[in-house]
Amino acid sequence: MSDIIRYEAKEKDIVIIIDRDLCKGCDICVQVCKQDGLKLVDAPDKWEGASVEMINPELCNFCKLCEIQCPDFAIRVLRKDEEGTITIGKSKKTSAEQ
Amino acid sequence: MAKAAIDYLYYLRADKLPHMWCPGCGIGIVVKAMIGAIDDLGWDKNDIAVISGIGCTSRAPGYLDMNTLHTTHGRALTFATGVKMAQSTKHVIVISGDGDATAIGGNHFIHACRRNIDITEIIVNNNIYGMTGGQFSPTTPYGAKAATTPYGNIDPSFDLVELAKGAGATYVARASVDNGRMMQKLLRDGMEHHGFSVIEVLANCHTQFGRRNKMSDAVTMIDWIANRVVAKAKADKMTLEELEGKVITGLMYQNKERPEYTDEYDKLIERVQAKTSAKAGSGK
């Protein structure tokens, strides 16, 4: 099973997904986040020794810079529509599935 | 309803992830921008052929769930030319590194530019041969240290944009990994362009280039790139003194007038077939 952390900014309907299996702790997303919403934490279970975590999802302003600049496909920043579903690609997935 | 989020995993061979590139390697950002550009264009992934040579960059097709070819060093464009000539309706994308495209494959590169065949070439310029141990490449800056230039490089470096333009490419652009959004736009326009498109992407190799030049982590090296680049629109308003040491990014050159090679080839076939069938008809 993949090691996924899911954050939710409830008021803004934003969902941030971090895949710890893919994250290599390169620090790029931490530096590009203008809201200082991310931080690097020690991860003794990974050989890179570090992984990214979110400090406060409510800070997210949906600029998606972390998602665009992540070289490892480890961060997704998604928005829920009125019905609370997230659309990825052509298929519609509910927020619970993601 | 906002535009649906890109399904990266649809375009990737998810079982191959995480990829083999170093933490923070810019090639991952390029692959992501490439997927974004393909998604923007709405191309079917089965109509795309991604071809690469040898090097770190050339591992990209291994992660892309499309028609992919991992070929010999520097020869990606020759295989790509073959694919395009055989299946001219398909989209052919070549992803290669600076050494692969302009040193070992330099000859193929200039002649693909000259022919103006409808291929998109993405050159990930990380200033060094990353995979083989950090030897200097034709784009290593003057004075920079590499495994084979421990006292500093004395070779002047290639300006890939001028090289491509001079050789006859009809879409030439330069992007950088510090601005993924701009890269995605330039890649999309380049893929859409009918003719040979070259997109040079300034990327970071902090492991081989950065470590020898006091930039040993990804963030420092991407900052170094970000401080060097100037967008074309801004650069047009700057003086030559202000542009000293800067690299201009953006769309550098586009020519929609020059005939494309596979179109010309189809015309040639039509012309010769009409001639021979007329001859055969009159002979009877």
HADDOCK unambig.tbl for C-alpha pairs under 7 A between the chains (distance, minus, plus):
assign (segid A and resid 22 and name CA) (segid B and resid 18 and name CA) 5.19 0.50 0.50
assign (segid A and resid 24 and name CA) (segid B and resid 23 and name CA) 5.29 0.50 0.50
assign (segid A and resid 25 and name CA) (segid B and resid 23 and name CA) 6.77 0.50 0.50
assign (segid A and resid 26 and name CA) (segid B and resid 23 and name CA) 5.05 0.50 0.50
assign (segid A and resid 26 and name CA) (segid B and resid 24 and name CA) 4.78 0.50 0.50
assign (segid A and resid 26 and name CA) (segid B and resid 218 and name CA) 6.73 0.50 0.50
assign (segid A and resid 27 and name CA) (segid B and resid 219 and name CA) 6.85 0.50 0.50
assign (segid A and resid 28 and name CA) (segid B and resid 24 and name CA) 6.75 0.50 0.50
assign (segid A and resid 28 and name CA) (segid B and resid 219 and name CA) 5.80 0.50 0.50
assign (segid A and resid 68 and name CA) (segid B and resid 180 and name CA) 5.94 0.50 0.50
assign (segid A and resid 69 and name CA) (segid B and resid 29 and name CA) 5.85 0.50 0.50
assign (segid A and resid 69 and name CA) (segid B and resid 180 and name CA) 6.17 0.50 0.50
assign (segid A and resid 70 and name CA) (segid B and resid 29 and name CA) 6.35 0.50 0.50
assign (segid A and resid 71 and name CA) (segid B and resid 24 and name CA) 6.18 0.50 0.50
assign (segid A and resid 71 and name CA) (segid B and resid 25 and name CA) 6.45 0.50 0.50
assign (segid A and resid 71 and name CA) (segid B and resid 26 and name CA) 6.34 0.50 0.50
assign (segid A and resid 71 and name CA) (segid B and resid 27 and name CA) 6.98 0.50 0.50
assign (segid A and resid 71 and name CA) (segid B and resid 28 and name CA) 3.88 0.50 0.50
assign (segid A and resid 71 and name CA) (segid B and resid 29 and name CA) 4.51 0.50 0.50
assign (segid A and resid 72 and name CA) (segid B and resid 18 and name CA) 6.99 0.50 0.50
assign (segid A and resid 72 and name CA) (segid B and resid 28 and name CA) 5.97 0.50 0.50
assign (segid A and resid 78 and name CA) (segid B and resid 5 and name CA) 6.97 0.50 0.50
assign (segid A and resid 87 and name CA) (segid B and resid 4 and name CA) 5.20 0.50 0.50
assign (segid A and resid 87 and name CA) (segid B and resid 5 and name CA) 6.19 0.50 0.50
assign (segid A and resid 88 and name CA) (segid B and resid 4 and name CA) 5.54 0.50 0.50
assign (segid A and resid 88 and name CA) (segid B and resid 5 and name CA) 4.69 0.50 0.50
assign (segid A and resid 88 and name CA) (segid B and resid 6 and name CA) 5.83 0.50 0.50
assign (segid A and resid 88 and name CA) (segid B and resid 7 and name CA) 5.34 0.50 0.50
assign (segid A and resid 89 and name CA) (segid B and resid 4 and name CA) 5.87 0.50 0.50
assign (segid A and resid 89 and name CA) (segid B and resid 5 and name CA) 5.88 0.50 0.50
assign (segid A and resid 89 and name CA) (segid B and resid 6 and name CA) 5.16 0.50 0.50
assign (segid A and resid 89 and name CA) (segid B and resid 7 and name CA) 4.64 0.50 0.50
